[in-house]
Amino acid sequence: MSLETLNEQVRMDLSCLAFGGADWVRPLEHPEGHVYDAVIVGGGQSGLGAAFGLLRERISNILVIDENSEGMEGPWETYARMVTLRTPKHLTSIDLGIPSLTFRSWWVAQHGPQGWASIDKIPRGEWMNYLRWYRRVLELPVINEVKLKLIEPNEDGIYRLHIAGAGAPSGQLLARKVVLATGIQGGGEWHVPPMISEQLPERLYAHTSQPIDFKALRGKKIAILGGGASAFDNASFALSEGAAEAHVFVRREQLPSVNPIRQMEVSGMIERFHTLADEDKYAVISHFFKYNQPPTNDTFTRAAAWPGFRLHLGSPWLHVADAGSGAVVTTPKGKYSFDFLIISTGLLSDPGLRPELRLVESHIARWADRYQAPAEKLNPLLDAHPYLSPGFALQSRDREGAKLLHGLFVFNYSALASCGLSASAISGMKNAIPRLASGVADQLFSDDREIILQSFFNYNDAEFTGAWPLEV
């Protein structure tokens, strides 16, 4: 099979499902211009999948915007530095149950069944190529180089989205619903400990999410703070680019060996997480944070095989100092000098950190507003996450905010506490996208309830045209 043949198969499969039928949502007119039923912010895997999900709900008056240039959406060609995805290759995601849209079908069309059997995990760059194909074959309505600056709610239930960028068709878009499919960092910000950001000039460090000139680090001695998979990805990448030494510093005495995601993938936890009581959700995600994701065996082996690799266990950073041409790191086990520091300390999820939400964030309910955990289980990181509906809708912490937030959906990593592994997690996409699409469709239907019902009661188109007795 070729890609051209696969493309035809995709079109046939969608035709058999009556994909592309007439919209049921009534169009709105507005003096300021066209009103989209939904604007999806983010054109990576979450945004593309969300767009396909809404199209399957017969909601086609949508638009996807992304601040990056075409083909560079998401982390895969920027700060993701792993060789392969960590997700098992057999798990499906944004295909939404259509076999011809799976990564496997796309791969087999180019490399044959033996090619599929020969790979252990999906190569990172090939996953991005798959996403580019997925966007093209589905003809998804995406415009690039458009950055969302501000969400402004209006009294008429329409959101003004203030936008900028080379691809922006104007200074604003109008939308009834807004889906924030903004990836891992889209619910907050990447975290650099203050002892680093307040003590060192930016030329001496970078977070793993930032662009790093690894060629400038050739022959240099670098330190990496963090024990997660990304720390080892960056160590291996730096050494492959010519760094002399890469030292990974981990707070724990032993690297974690348990990956809770593997249990969640087979236990029903991903599919049915939304049915759990708040107490159970809190306990599950708190436990998840405790373990997080360890490096994969191949990632660790790849990094450790380099002569310049060093691992420091039980070595939290106590102090960091500017040494002029480098930095001095102090741990319980001694002081170390480095030319450059790479920070792999994850992120913080909190709507208050997002500039585009500044007009409404004070009304957004957090987990701390809805559930009071026992003192021994309290987790401030979890408490700051937004409290969402099972359909990913923001909830208000007060009556005033209910109208302002009605129509805002969070489909990024900060949905984790409320909806489990879902947005930004390949393992959860196939279950999360239909729930998001239903959540958006349900709101649109409820908003137009009176008009839809009146249209139903007024419906009088004759379908049966027979007469009795039969005319001979």
C-alpha positions as CSV (number, residue, x, y, z in Angstrom):
1,M,0.0,0.0,0.0
2,S,1.1,3.6,-0.7
3,L,0.2,6.8,1.1
4,E,-2.0,7.7,-1.8
5,T,-3.9,4.5,-1.4
6,L,-4.2,5.1,2.3
7,N,-5.5,8.6,1.7
8,E,-8.3,7.1,-0.4
9,Q,-9.0,4.5,2.3
10,V,-9.4,7.3,4.8
11,R,-11.8,9.1,2.6
12,M,-13.8,6.0,2.0
13,D,-14.0,5.1,5.7
14,L,-15.2,8.6,6.6
15,S,-17.8,8.5,3.8
16,C,-19.1,5.2,5.2
17,L,-19.6,6.9,8.5
18,A,-21.4,9.8,6.8
19,F,-18.7,12.2,8.0
20,G,-19.2,15.7,6.8
21,G,-22.9,15.8,7.2
22,A,-24.8,19.1,7.5
23,D,-24.2,21.2,10.7
24,W,-27.0,21.3,13.2
25,V,-25.7,24.4,15.1
26,R,-27.5,27.6,14.0
27,P,-25.2,30.3,12.6
28,L,-24.9,33.6,14.6
29,E,-24.7,37.0,13.1
30,H,-22.6,39.7,14.9
31,P,-21.9,43.3,14.0
32,E,-18.2,42.8,14.5
33,G,-17.9,39.9,12.1
34,H,-18.0,36.1,11.7
35,V,-18.7,34.1,14.8
36,Y,-17.1,30.7,15.1
37,D,-18.9,28.0,17.0
38,A,-15.6,27.0,18.4
39,V,-12.0,28.2,18.2
40,I,-9.3,25.8,19.2
41,V,-6.1,27.3,20.5
42,G,-3.2,25.0,19.7
43,G,-2.6,23.0,16.5
44,G,-0.6,20.1,18.0
45,Q,-1.9,16.6,18.6
46,S,-4.6,17.8,21.1
47,G,-5.9,20.6,18.9
48,L,-6.0,18.5,15.7
49,G,-7.8,15.7,17.5
50,A,-10.2,18.1,19.1
51,A,-11.0,19.6,15.7
52,F,-11.7,16.1,14.2
53,G,-13.8,15.3,17.2
54,L,-16.0,18.4,16.7
55,L,-16.3,17.7,13.0
56,R,-17.6,14.3,13.8
57,E,-20.2,16.0,16.0
58,R,-21.3,17.9,12.8
59,I,-19.8,21.1,14.1
60,S,-17.8,22.5,11.3
61,N,-17.8,26.2,11.9
62,I,-14.5,25.9,13.7
63,L,-11.0,27.3,13.5
64,V,-7.7,26.0,14.9
65,I,-5.0,28.6,15.6
66,D,-1.3,28.0,16.5
67,E,1.5,30.4,17.2
68,N,4.1,28.3,15.5
69,S,4.9,28.0,11.8
70,E,3.2,25.1,9.9
71,G,4.7,21.7,10.7
72,M,6.3,23.0,13.9
73,E,3.4,22.7,16.2
74,G,3.9,21.1,19.6
75,P,7.2,20.0,21.1
76,W,8.3,17.3,18.7
77,E,10.6,19.5,16.6
78,T,11.6,22.0,19.3
79,Y,12.3,21.0,22.9
80,A,11.4,17.3,22.8
81,R,14.8,15.6,22.7
82,M,13.9,11.9,23.2
83,V,14.8,9.5,20.4
84,T,11.4,7.8,20.5
85,L,8.0,8.3,22.1
86,R,7.7,6.7,25.6
87,T,4.2,5.5,24.8
88,P,3.8,1.9,23.6
89,K,3.5,1.9,19.9
90,H,0.3,-0.1,19.8
91,L,-1.8,2.5,21.7
92,T,-4.2,4.5,19.5
93,S,-5.0,8.1,20.0
94,I,-6.3,10.8,17.7
95,D,-7.6,8.4,15.1
96,L,-10.8,8.1,17.2
97,G,-11.4,4.5,16.3
98,I,-10.8,4.8,12.5
99,P,-8.2,2.2,11.6
100,S,-7.0,3.9,8.5
101,L,-6.2,7.0,10.5
102,T,-3.9,5.3,13.0
103,F,-0.1,5.8,13.1
104,R,0.2,2.1,12.4
105,S,-1.7,2.3,9.1
106,W,0.3,5.4,8.1
107,W,3.6,3.6,8.9
108,V,2.6,0.3,7.2
109,A,1.6,2.2,4.1
110,Q,5.2,3.4,3.8
111,H,7.2,0.6,5.3
112,G,5.0,-2.5,5.1
113,P,4.0,-4.9,7.9
114,Q,7.6,-5.9,8.5
115,G,8.5,-2.3,9.0
116,W,5.9,-2.1,11.8
117,A,7.2,-5.2,13.4
118,S,10.7,-4.0,13.4
119,I,10.2,-0.8,15.5
120,D,10.0,-1.0,19.3
121,K,8.7,2.5,19.8
122,I,7.6,5.3,17.5
123,P,10.5,7.6,16.4
124,R,9.9,11.1,17.6
125,G,10.3,12.8,14.2
126,E,8.0,10.3,12.6
127,W,5.3,11.0,15.1
128,M,5.4,14.7,13.9
129,N,5.3,13.6,10.3
130,Y,2.2,11.6,11.1
131,L,0.6,14.6,12.7
132,R,1.3,16.6,9.5
133,W,-0.3,13.9,7.4
134,Y,-3.3,13.7,9.7
135,R,-3.9,17.4,9.4
136,R,-3.6,17.3,5.6
137,V,-5.7,14.2,4.9
138,L,-8.6,15.4,7.1
139,E,-8.3,19.0,5.7
140,L,-8.5,20.5,9.2
141,P,-9.0,24.3,9.3
142,V,-5.7,25.4,10.9
143,I,-4.0,28.8,10.5
144,N,-0.5,29.2,11.8
145,E,1.6,32.0,13.2
146,V,-1.4,33.3,15.2
147,K,-0.9,33.9,18.9
148,L,-3.7,34.3,21.4
149,K,-3.1,37.3,23.5
150,L,-6.3,37.7,25.5
151,I,-9.7,36.2,26.0
152,E,-12.4,38.8,26.5
153,P,-15.9,37.7,27.5
154,N,-18.8,39.8,26.3
155,E,-22.3,40.2,27.6
156,D,-23.8,38.5,24.5
157,G,-22.1,35.2,25.3
158,I,-19.5,35.7,22.6
159,Y,-15.7,35.7,23.3
160,R,-13.4,38.2,21.6
161,L,-10.1,36.6,21.1
162,H,-7.4,39.2,20.7
163,I,-4.7,37.7,18.5
164,A,-1.4,38.7,16.9
165,G,1.2,37.2,14.5
166,A,2.1,37.1,10.9
167,G,-0.8,34.7,10.1
168,A,-3.5,36.6,12.0
169,P,-6.3,37.5,9.6
170,S,-7.3,40.4,11.8
171,G,-6.8,41.7,15.4
172,Q,-9.5,39.5,16.8
173,L,-11.7,36.5,16.4
174,L,-15.2,35.9,17.7
175,A,-16.2,32.6,19.1
176,R,-19.0,31.0,21.1
177,K,-16.7,28.3,22.6
178,V,-12.9,28.4,23.1
179,V,-10.9,25.2,23.6
180,L,-7.4,25.7,25.0
181,A,-5.5,22.8,23.5
182,T,-2.2,24.4,24.5
183,G,-0.1,21.4,25.5
184,I,1.9,20.6,28.6
185,Q,2.7,24.2,29.6
186,G,-0.6,25.7,28.4
187,G,-2.2,25.5,31.9
188,G,0.6,27.3,33.7
189,E,4.3,27.7,33.1
190,W,7.6,25.8,33.1
191,H,9.2,26.0,36.5
192,V,12.7,27.2,37.3
193,P,13.5,27.2,41.0
194,P,14.0,30.8,42.3
195,M,17.5,29.9,43.7
196,I,18.5,29.5,40.1
197,S,16.5,32.2,38.3
198,E,17.3,34.8,41.0
199,Q,21.0,34.0,41.3
200,L,22.2,33.3,37.8
201,P,22.2,35.3,34.5
202,E,20.2,33.6,31.8
203,R,23.3,32.9,29.8
204,L,24.3,30.2,32.3
205,Y,21.1,28.1,32.3
206,A,18.0,27.1,30.4
207,H,14.9,25.0,31.1
208,T,14.5,21.9,29.1
209,S,11.5,23.5,27.3
210,Q,13.6,26.3,26.0
211,P,15.7,26.4,22.8
212,I,19.3,25.4,23.7
213,D,22.3,25.9,21.5
214,F,23.9,22.5,22.1
215,K,26.6,23.2,19.5
216,A,27.9,26.0,21.8
217,L,28.2,23.4,24.5
218,R,30.6,21.2,22.7
219,G,33.5,20.3,25.0
220,K,31.7,21.9,27.9
221,K,30.7,20.5,31.3
222,I,27.0,20.7,32.0
223,A,24.7,19.9,34.9
224,I,21.1,18.8,34.6
225,L,18.7,19.1,37.6
226,G,15.9,16.6,37.7
227,G,15.4,12.8,37.7
228,G,12.6,12.4,35.2
229,A,12.7,11.1,31.7
230,S,13.4,14.5,30.2
231,A,16.6,14.9,32.2
232,F,18.1,11.8,30.7
233,D,16.8,12.8,27.2
234,N,18.7,16.1,27.5
235,A,21.8,14.5,28.9
236,S,22.0,12.0,26.1
237,F,21.3,14.7,23.5
238,A,23.9,17.0,24.9
239,L,26.5,14.3,24.8
240,S,25.6,13.3,21.3
241,E,26.1,16.9,20.3
242,G,29.6,16.9,21.7
243,A,29.3,18.0,25.4
244,A,32.3,16.7,27.4
245,E,30.3,15.8,30.5
246,A,26.7,15.7,31.5
247,H,25.9,15.4,35.2
248,V,22.4,14.5,36.2
249,F,21.5,15.5,39.8
250,V,18.5,13.7,41.4
251,R,17.0,14.4,44.8
252,R,16.1,10.8,45.5
253,E,18.5,8.2,46.8
254,Q,17.2,5.8,44.1
255,L,15.7,6.4,40.7
256,P,12.0,5.6,40.5
257,S,11.3,2.3,38.8
258,V,7.5,2.3,38.7
259,N,5.6,4.0,35.9
260,P,2.0,4.4,37.0
261,I,0.9,5.2,33.5
262,R,1.4,1.6,32.4
263,Q,-1.0,0.4,35.1
264,M,-3.5,3.1,34.2
265,E,-3.4,2.0,30.5
266,V,-4.8,-1.5,31.3
267,S,-6.9,-1.0,34.4
268,G,-9.7,1.2,33.1
269,M,-8.3,4.1,35.0
270,I,-7.9,6.3,31.9
271,E,-11.3,5.5,30.4
272,R,-13.3,5.8,33.6
273,F,-11.4,8.3,35.7
274,H,-14.1,10.9,35.3
275,T,-16.5,8.7,37.3
276,L,-14.4,8.8,40.5
277,A,-15.3,10.9,43.4
278,D,-13.2,14.0,44.1
279,E,-11.5,12.2,47.0
280,D,-10.4,9.4,44.8
281,K,-9.3,11.7,42.0
282,Y,-7.2,13.7,44.4
283,A,-5.6,10.5,45.8
284,V,-4.8,9.1,42.4
285,I,-3.2,12.2,41.0
286,S,-1.3,12.8,44.2
287,H,0.1,9.3,43.9
288,F,0.9,9.9,40.2
289,F,2.9,13.0,41.1
290,K,4.8,11.0,43.6
291,Y,6.1,8.6,41.0
292,N,5.7,10.6,37.8
293,Q,7.4,9.0,34.7
294,P,10.8,7.4,35.2
295,P,13.1,7.3,32.2
296,T,12.5,4.4,29.8
297,N,15.2,1.7,30.0
298,D,16.5,2.5,26.5
299,T,16.7,6.2,27.4
300,F,18.7,5.5,30.5
301,T,21.0,3.0,28.8
302,R,21.6,5.4,25.9
303,A,22.6,8.2,28.3
304,A,24.6,6.1,30.7
305,A,26.6,4.6,27.8
306,W,28.3,7.9,27.1
307,P,31.8,8.2,28.7
308,G,30.9,11.7,29.9
309,F,27.7,10.8,31.7
310,R,27.6,11.1,35.5
311,L,24.6,10.4,37.8
312,H,24.4,12.0,41.3
313,L,21.7,10.4,43.5
314,G,20.6,11.8,46.8
315,S,22.0,15.2,45.6
316,P,19.5,18.0,45.7
317,W,20.9,21.4,44.9
318,L,21.2,23.5,48.0
319,H,22.8,26.5,46.5
320,V,23.8,27.9,43.1
321,A,26.3,30.7,42.6
322,D,27.5,32.7,39.6
323,A,31.2,32.0,39.0
324,G,31.5,34.4,36.1
325,S,32.2,32.0,33.2
326,G,30.1,29.3,34.8
327,A,28.1,28.2,37.8
328,V,28.9,26.5,41.1
329,V,26.4,24.0,42.4
330,T,26.3,23.0,46.1
331,T,24.8,19.6,47.1
332,P,25.0,17.6,50.4
333,K,27.8,15.7,48.8
334,G,30.0,18.7,47.7
335,K,30.5,21.6,45.3
336,Y,30.7,21.2,41.6
337,S,31.6,23.7,38.8
338,F,29.9,23.7,35.5
339,D,29.9,25.7,32.3
340,F,26.1,25.5,31.8
341,L,23.0,24.3,33.7
342,I,19.9,22.6,32.2
343,I,16.8,22.6,34.4
344,S,14.4,19.7,34.2
345,T,12.1,20.6,37.0
346,G,8.8,20.3,35.3
347,L,6.0,22.9,35.4
348,L,3.4,24.6,37.5
349,S,-0.3,24.4,36.6
350,D,-2.4,27.4,37.6
351,P,-4.7,29.5,35.5
352,G,-3.4,32.6,37.2
353,L,-0.1,32.1,35.4
354,R,-1.7,32.4,31.9
355,P,-1.8,36.0,30.5
356,E,-4.6,35.2,28.1
357,L,-6.9,34.3,31.0
358,R,-6.2,37.5,33.1
359,L,-9.7,38.9,32.7
360,V,-11.3,35.8,34.1
361,E,-8.8,33.8,36.1
362,S,-9.9,35.2,39.5
363,H,-13.3,33.5,38.9
364,I,-11.8,30.1,37.9
365,A,-12.4,27.4,40.5
366,R,-9.3,25.5,41.5
367,W,-9.2,22.2,43.3
368,A,-8.5,24.0,46.5
369,D,-11.9,25.6,46.2
370,R,-13.8,22.4,45.7
371,Y,-12.0,19.8,47.8
372,Q,-10.2,20.1,51.1
373,A,-7.7,17.2,51.4
374,P,-6.6,15.9,54.8
375,A,-3.5,17.6,56.1
376,E,-1.4,14.4,55.5
377,K,-2.4,14.2,51.8
378,L,-2.4,18.0,51.0
379,N,-0.6,18.7,47.7
380,P,-0.3,22.4,46.9
381,L,0.7,21.7,43.3
382,L,-2.5,19.7,42.8
383,D,-4.6,22.3,44.6
384,A,-3.7,25.0,42.0
385,H,-5.1,23.0,39.1
386,P,-8.4,24.2,37.6
387,Y,-11.4,22.2,38.7
388,L,-13.1,21.1,35.4
389,S,-16.3,19.3,34.4
390,P,-16.0,15.8,32.9
391,G,-16.3,17.5,29.5
392,F,-13.3,19.8,30.3
393,A,-15.3,23.0,30.9
394,L,-14.0,25.5,33.4
395,Q,-16.0,25.9,36.5
396,S,-16.6,29.1,38.5
397,R,-15.7,29.7,42.1
398,D,-18.4,32.3,42.4
399,R,-21.8,33.3,40.8
400,E,-20.4,36.3,39.0
401,G,-17.9,34.2,37.1
402,A,-20.4,31.5,35.9
403,K,-21.4,33.5,32.8
404,L,-17.9,34.7,32.1
405,L,-16.5,31.2,32.0
406,H,-19.4,29.5,30.2
407,G,-17.8,28.4,26.9
408,L,-14.2,28.0,28.0
409,F,-12.7,24.5,27.9
410,V,-9.3,23.4,29.1
411,F,-7.8,20.6,27.0
412,N,-4.2,20.9,28.1
413,Y,-2.0,19.2,30.8
414,S,-3.7,21.1,33.6
415,A,-6.8,19.0,33.0
416,L,-5.0,16.1,34.6
417,A,-6.4,16.6,38.1
418,S,-10.0,16.7,37.0
419,C,-10.0,14.4,34.0
420,G,-7.0,12.1,34.5
421,L,-4.6,11.2,31.6
422,S,-6.3,13.0,28.8
423,A,-5.1,16.1,27.0
424,S,-1.4,16.1,26.2
425,A,-1.1,12.4,27.0
426,I,-1.2,10.2,23.9
427,S,-2.4,7.3,26.1
428,G,-5.6,9.2,27.0
429,M,-6.5,10.9,23.7
430,K,-8.9,8.4,22.3
431,N,-11.1,8.6,25.4
432,A,-10.7,12.3,26.1
433,I,-11.4,13.8,22.7
434,P,-15.0,12.4,22.5
435,R,-15.7,13.7,26.0
436,L,-14.4,17.1,25.0
437,A,-16.4,17.2,21.8
438,S,-19.6,16.1,23.6
439,G,-19.0,18.7,26.2
440,V,-18.7,21.5,23.6
441,A,-21.7,20.1,21.6
442,D,-23.8,19.8,24.8
443,Q,-23.2,23.5,25.6
444,L,-24.0,24.6,22.1
445,F,-27.2,22.6,22.2
446,S,-28.2,23.9,25.6
447,D,-27.5,27.5,24.7
448,D,-29.8,27.2,21.7
449,R,-32.4,25.0,23.6
450,E,-35.4,27.3,23.2
451,I,-34.9,27.9,19.5
452,I,-34.2,24.2,18.8
453,L,-37.3,23.1,20.7
454,Q,-39.5,25.7,19.1
455,S,-38.2,24.6,15.7
456,F,-39.1,21.0,16.6
457,F,-42.6,21.9,17.7
458,N,-43.2,24.0,14.6
459,Y,-41.9,21.3,12.2
460,N,-44.5,20.5,9.7
461,D,-42.8,19.1,6.6
462,A,-44.8,16.3,5.1
463,E,-42.8,13.1,4.5
464,F,-45.6,10.6,3.8
465,T,-47.4,11.4,0.5
466,G,-49.6,8.3,0.1
467,A,-53.3,8.4,-0.4
468,W,-56.2,6.0,0.3
469,P,-57.8,4.5,-1.5
470,L,-55.0,4.0,-4.0
471,E,-55.5,5.6,-7.4
472,V,-55.7,3.0,-10.1
